[in-house]
Amino acid sequence: MGPPNAAPPSGPPGDLHARALHLRTTDQTWVRLHRCRAPAKHFGKARRHRFDAPNGEFGVLYAGQDEACAFIEVFGDPLDVRILSLRILEQYCVAEVRAARPLRLVDLTGPGLRQLGADARLIGGTDYEYSQRWALGLWGHPDQPDGILYRARHDPSLRAVAVLDRAGAASERTERRWGACWIGMGSAWLTEGAIGAAFHRRHGPLARPSRTPAWRSSVPLS
């Protein structure tokens, strides 16, 4: 057993492109929580998220397996925050993201992580320069994956996805209303409706409702 505090390498191994990727093909519908002022179909190049391109070489769309995952990925930090105000919540919308064809994702949720020469620091660590170098390496791999499947940092039982912009985006969109109220973590206030039900099952009881609306959209990828 190696030293538990050994520093990770500076990036992926030099022979990464010669290694076989552990790919999972899926036509799953994903859930995305995004600011309402921005489109749901956004492949960002902000260079501040885990699998963003280091220098804007490609765009990335982040989503979760369900509403609970989308929520914890967006609002999981900082760890000591347990209540979110309505003023913040009402700025966010929920979108279902689905592909026009099955996506081929690099599966980092199991043995595929070690096979590539990485460990859980890649998907759960806070050194984003490190994980972004990995993202660049996987983006340039000869297998040309559509994205990365990984475990949510704050709830490893949930799966999140980073979809690369080579998967493309369609322009159609439909919307329907959702109710929302205070959201929190643990014993704090939670959402009412679909997000709240999903989050409640994992993290605590439903609390006081509100009439503040949220939006849900269905966004096809192509």
VEXDREN-952114 format. One record per residue (C-alpha): residue number from 0; z, x, y. Coordinates in steps of 0.05 Angstrom, whole numbers, plus 5000, padded with zeros to 4 digits. Layout:
+-----+------+------+------+
! num !    w !    u !    v !
+-----+------+------+------+
! NUM !    Z !    X !    Y !
...
+-----+------+------+------+
END
This chain:
+-----+------+------+------+
! num !    w !    u !    v !
+-----+------+------+------+
!   0 ! 5000 ! 5000 ! 5000 !
!   1 ! 4979 ! 5030 ! 5067 !
!   2 ! 5021 ! 5036 ! 5129 !
!   3 ! 5030 ! 4966 ! 5159 !
!   4 ! 5020 ! 4989 ! 5231 !
!   5 ! 4958 ! 5031 ! 5221 !
!   6 ! 4911 ! 5025 ! 5280 !
!   7 ! 4845 ! 4990 ! 5265 !
!   8 ! 4780 ! 5028 ! 5271 !
!   9 ! 4743 ! 5023 ! 5337 !
!  10 ! 4690 ! 4977 ! 5307 !
!  11 ! 4651 ! 4959 ! 5245 !
!  12 ! 4632 ! 5014 ! 5194 !
!  13 ! 4569 ! 5053 ! 5206 !
!  14 ! 4537 ! 5025 ! 5143 !
!  15 ! 4551 ! 4952 ! 5162 !
!  16 ! 4477 ! 4934 ! 5162 !
!  17 ! 4470 ! 4961 ! 5091 !
!  18 ! 4527 ! 4917 ! 5065 !
!  19 ! 4516 ! 4848 ! 5037 !
!  20 ! 4546 ! 4793 ! 5081 !
!  21 ! 4590 ! 4740 ! 5049 !
!  22 ! 4550 ! 4680 ! 5075 !
!  23 ! 4569 ! 4607 ! 5070 !
!  24 ! 4515 ! 4555 ! 5082 !
!  25 ! 4540 ! 4490 ! 5111 !
!  26 ! 4515 ! 4427 ! 5145 !
!  27 ! 4585 ! 4409 ! 5169 !
!  28 ! 4596 ! 4372 ! 5234 !
!  29 ! 4642 ! 4412 ! 5281 !
!  30 ! 4687 ! 4390 ! 5338 !
!  31 ! 4686 ! 4423 ! 5406 !
!  32 ! 4735 ! 4415 ! 5463 !
!  33 ! 4702 ! 4433 ! 5529 !
!  34 ! 4709 ! 4423 ! 5604 !
!  35 ! 4675 ! 4358 ! 5623 !
!  36 ! 4639 ! 4391 ! 5682 !
!  37 ! 4603 ! 4437 ! 5633 !
!  38 ! 4554 ! 4416 ! 5579 !
!  39 ! 4580 ! 4412 ! 5508 !
!  40 ! 4520 ! 4453 ! 5484 !
!  41 ! 4541 ! 4517 ! 5517 !
!  42 ! 4528 ! 4585 ! 5486 !
!  43 ! 4572 ! 4627 ! 5531 !
!  44 ! 4565 ! 4699 ! 5551 !
!  45 ! 4631 ! 4706 ! 5588 !
!  46 ! 4652 ! 4768 ! 5548 !
!  47 ! 4724 ! 4744 ! 5547 !
!  48 ! 4728 ! 4707 ! 5480 !
!  49 ! 4737 ! 4735 ! 5410 !
!  50 ! 4665 ! 4739 ! 5386 !
!  51 ! 4628 ! 4742 ! 5452 !
!  52 ! 4574 ! 4794 ! 5460 !
!  53 ! 4602 ! 4858 ! 5493 !
!  54 ! 4545 ! 4861 ! 5543 !
!  55 ! 4515 ! 4791 ! 5541 !
!  56 ! 4466 ! 4807 ! 5484 !
!  57 ! 4473 ! 4736 ! 5457 !
!  58 ! 4510 ! 4671 ! 5471 !
!  59 ! 4565 ! 4639 ! 5429 !
!  60 ! 4587 ! 4567 ! 5420 !
!  61 ! 4658 ! 4558 ! 5394 !
!  62 ! 4682 ! 4497 ! 5354 !
!  63 ! 4733 ! 4476 ! 5302 !
!  64 ! 4732 ! 4439 ! 5235 !
!  65 ! 4767 ! 4379 ! 5266 !
!  66 ! 4802 ! 4355 ! 5329 !
!  67 ! 4867 ! 4391 ! 5313 !
!  68 ! 4831 ! 4457 ! 5305 !
!  69 ! 4792 ! 4448 ! 5370 !
!  70 ! 4856 ! 4431 ! 5407 !
!  71 ! 4897 ! 4491 ! 5381 !
!  72 ! 4839 ! 4539 ! 5394 !
!  73 ! 4835 ! 4518 ! 5467 !
!  74 ! 4908 ! 4506 ! 5483 !
!  75 ! 4944 ! 4552 ! 5434 !
!  76 ! 4958 ! 4605 ! 5487 !
!  77 ! 5006 ! 4622 ! 5518 !
!  78 ! 5053 ! 4613 ! 5460 !
!  79 ! 5112 ! 4591 ! 5502 !
!  80 ! 5074 ! 4531 ! 5532 !
!  81 ! 5093 ! 4466 ! 5497 !
!  82 ! 5070 ! 4414 ! 5546 !
!  83 ! 5002 ! 4402 ! 5581 !
!  84 ! 4996 ! 4357 ! 5641 !
!  85 ! 4947 ! 4299 ! 5647 !
!  86 ! 4915 ! 4336 ! 5705 !
!  87 ! 4893 ! 4390 ! 5657 !
!  88 ! 4876 ! 4345 ! 5599 !
!  89 ! 4831 ! 4299 ! 5639 !
!  90 ! 4786 ! 4359 ! 5653 !
!  91 ! 4767 ! 4364 ! 5579 !
!  92 ! 4718 ! 4326 ! 5535 !
!  93 ! 4708 ! 4325 ! 5460 !
!  94 ! 4641 ! 4336 ! 5427 !
!  95 ! 4617 ! 4332 ! 5355 !
!  96 ! 4570 ! 4390 ! 5343 !
!  97 ! 4521 ! 4386 ! 5286 !
!  98 ! 4461 ! 4428 ! 5264 !
!  99 ! 4391 ! 4402 ! 5250 !
! 100 ! 4391 ! 4449 ! 5190 !
! 101 ! 4447 ! 4481 ! 5149 !
! 102 ! 4478 ! 4540 ! 5184 !
! 103 ! 4487 ! 4607 ! 5149 !
! 104 ! 4556 ! 4633 ! 5170 !
! 105 ! 4589 ! 4700 ! 5157 !
! 106 ! 4651 ! 4676 ! 5120 !
! 107 ! 4712 ! 4715 ! 5144 !
! 108 ! 4762 ! 4665 ! 5114 !
! 109 ! 4770 ! 4701 ! 5047 !
! 110 ! 4747 ! 4763 ! 5009 !
! 111 ! 4686 ! 4771 ! 5054 !
! 112 ! 4733 ! 4801 ! 5106 !
! 113 ! 4754 ! 4860 ! 5064 !
! 114 ! 4684 ! 4869 ! 5035 !
! 115 ! 4660 ! 4885 ! 5105 !
! 116 ! 4715 ! 4935 ! 5116 !
! 117 ! 4758 ! 4891 ! 5162 !
! 118 ! 4826 ! 4857 ! 5159 !
! 119 ! 4861 ! 4798 ! 5193 !
! 120 ! 4864 ! 4836 ! 5259 !
! 121 ! 4791 ! 4819 ! 5268 !
! 122 ! 4803 ! 4744 ! 5267 !
! 123 ! 4875 ! 4741 ! 5292 !
! 124 ! 4886 ! 4802 ! 5335 !
! 125 ! 4886 ! 4805 ! 5411 !
! 126 ! 4839 ! 4865 ! 5419 !
! 127 ! 4776 ! 4827 ! 5437 !
! 128 ! 4736 ! 4890 ! 5452 !
! 129 ! 4745 ! 4907 ! 5378 !
! 130 ! 4724 ! 4838 ! 5353 !
! 131 ! 4666 ! 4836 ! 5402 !
! 132 ! 4639 ! 4901 ! 5373 !
! 133 ! 4642 ! 4868 ! 5305 !
! 134 ! 4606 ! 4807 ! 5332 !
! 135 ! 4550 ! 4851 ! 5358 !
! 136 ! 4544 ! 4886 ! 5291 !
! 137 ! 4541 ! 4820 ! 5253 !
! 138 ! 4491 ! 4791 ! 5302 !
! 139 ! 4445 ! 4850 ! 5290 !
! 140 ! 4452 ! 4849 ! 5214 !
! 141 ! 4386 ! 4843 ! 5175 !
! 142 ! 4410 ! 4778 ! 5144 !
! 143 ! 4408 ! 4746 ! 5214 !
! 144 ! 4468 ! 4699 ! 5206 !
! 145 ! 4475 ! 4637 ! 5249 !
! 146 ! 4548 ! 4648 ! 5264 !
! 147 ! 4617 ! 4668 ! 5241 !
! 148 ! 4667 ! 4625 ! 5202 !
! 149 ! 4740 ! 4647 ! 5212 !
! 150 ! 4811 ! 4621 ! 5209 !
! 151 ! 4843 ! 4594 ! 5272 !
! 152 ! 4892 ! 4644 ! 5300 !
! 153 ! 4948 ! 4594 ! 5312 !
! 154 ! 4939 ! 4554 ! 5248 !
! 155 ! 4906 ! 4595 ! 5192 !
! 156 ! 4898 ! 4532 ! 5149 !
! 157 ! 4843 ! 4510 ! 5198 !
! 158 ! 4773 ! 4538 ! 5203 !
! 159 ! 4737 ! 4553 ! 5268 !
! 160 ! 4665 ! 4573 ! 5279 !
! 161 ! 4629 ! 4617 ! 5329 !
! 162 ! 4556 ! 4594 ! 5329 !
! 163 ! 4505 ! 4645 ! 5355 !
! 164 ! 4452 ! 4622 ! 5403 !
! 165 ! 4397 ! 4637 ! 5353 !
! 166 ! 4417 ! 4570 ! 5322 !
! 167 ! 4390 ! 4536 ! 5386 !
! 168 ! 4411 ! 4472 ! 5420 !
! 169 ! 4379 ! 4403 ! 5427 !
! 170 ! 4382 ! 4361 ! 5490 !
! 171 ! 4403 ! 4293 ! 5464 !
! 172 ! 4473 ! 4268 ! 5477 !
! 173 ! 4513 ! 4204 ! 5465 !
! 174 ! 4584 ! 4190 ! 5489 !
! 175 ! 4641 ! 4143 ! 5476 !
! 176 ! 4710 ! 4138 ! 5506 !
! 177 ! 4775 ! 4163 ! 5477 !
! 178 ! 4845 ! 4148 ! 5502 !
! 179 ! 4890 ! 4208 ! 5519 !
! 180 ! 4961 ! 4220 ! 5540 !
! 181 ! 5008 ! 4278 ! 5544 !
! 182 ! 4992 ! 4333 ! 5494 !
! 183 ! 5043 ! 4383 ! 5470 !
! 184 ! 5061 ! 4428 ! 5412 !
! 185 ! 5117 ! 4416 ! 5364 !
! 186 ! 5165 ! 4364 ! 5392 !
! 187 ! 5130 ! 4357 ! 5460 !
! 188 ! 5082 ! 4302 ! 5482 !
! 189 ! 5019 ! 4291 ! 5442 !
! 190 ! 4952 ! 4256 ! 5450 !
! 191 ! 4939 ! 4184 ! 5431 !
! 192 ! 4877 ! 4168 ! 5391 !
! 193 ! 4835 ! 4214 ! 5347 !
! 194 ! 4860 ! 4281 ! 5374 !
! 195 ! 4931 ! 4258 ! 5373 !
! 196 ! 4927 ! 4230 ! 5303 !
! 197 ! 4899 ! 4296 ! 5276 !
! 198 ! 4947 ! 4339 ! 5315 !
! 199 ! 5006 ! 4293 ! 5297 !
! 200 ! 4993 ! 4301 ! 5223 !
! 201 ! 5003 ! 4376 ! 5230 !
! 202 ! 5049 ! 4389 ! 5288 !
! 203 ! 5094 ! 4331 ! 5305 !
! 204 ! 5104 ! 4258 ! 5323 !
! 205 ! 5062 ! 4217 ! 5370 !
! 206 ! 5094 ! 4203 ! 5437 !
! 207 ! 5083 ! 4163 ! 5501 !
! 208 ! 5013 ! 4134 ! 5510 !
! 209 ! 4972 ! 4134 ! 5574 !
! 210 ! 4910 ! 4099 ! 5600 !
! 211 ! 4877 ! 4164 ! 5622 !
! 212 ! 4807 ! 4167 ! 5590 !
! 213 ! 4775 ! 4225 ! 5554 !
! 214 ! 4703 ! 4230 ! 5530 !
! 215 ! 4673 ! 4244 ! 5462 !
! 216 ! 4601 ! 4263 ! 5453 !
! 217 ! 4554 ! 4276 ! 5395 !
! 218 ! 4513 ! 4339 ! 5404 !
! 219 ! 4459 ! 4359 ! 5355 !
! 220 ! 4441 ! 4433 ! 5348 !
! 221 ! 4372 ! 4456 ! 5327 !
+-----+------+------+------+
END
